[in-house]
Amino acid sequence: MSPKLTTKLQPGTQAPDFTLRDAEGKQTSLADYRGKNVIVYFYPEAATPGCTTEACDFRDNLASFQGSGYAVLGISPDAPEKLAAFTGDFDLTFPLLADEDHAVALAYGAWGEKLIDGEVHEGIVRSTVVLDPEGKVTLAQYQVKAQGHVQALREQLGV
């Protein structure tokens, strides 16, 4: 396996634009969120324990994020059909986007090597990038833990 080198985004830089399909197959673009603060979080796989914990934490805290002017977008390499089942099973109320070729994850520095059960695998590195209304990075966190991440993010953002 040849590792793909990704550059992690830094505060103050312009976030790469993207257009991805959501759980219903509709195209969603980052440009649709211009004028809003956006939390873009990358997770490895829908309906797995850690990803479910993180998604439900975002769901449970969505009103406080929205009340402070933040939209939330979740991105994984899952197909829209799998995202639709995940959304329905856990009553997720924010867009989940399908990055099936992981091009957006690569562009955001959220794709790389990770150790799973003692073996090196290539995949999504659980990451969160916060953007300002102009699409500039205000916060970029990589290799975050699912448990407790949303609460820590709320504290960092003053939400």
Number of C-alpha atoms within 10 A of each C-alpha: 7 6 11 13 11 14 13 16 22 17 14 13 12 15 21 13 12 14 16 19 18 23 22 13 15 12 13 18 15 16 12 9 17 14 12 16 23 26 22 19 24 28 26 19 19 22 17 11 10 17 20 18 17 21 26 18 18 23 18 14 15 18 13 13 21 15 10 13 14 22 20 19 19 20 27 26 23 21 18 22 14 16 27 20 14 20 20 12 10 13 12 20 15 15 19 29 28 26 22 16 12 18 14 22 25 19 17 23 24 29 27 18 18 15 9 9 7 7 8 12 14 15 21 23 19 22 25 25 24 23 26 20 14 15 22 20 22 20 18 19 17 17 12 14 13 18 13 12 17 22 14 11 16 13 10 10 14 9 15
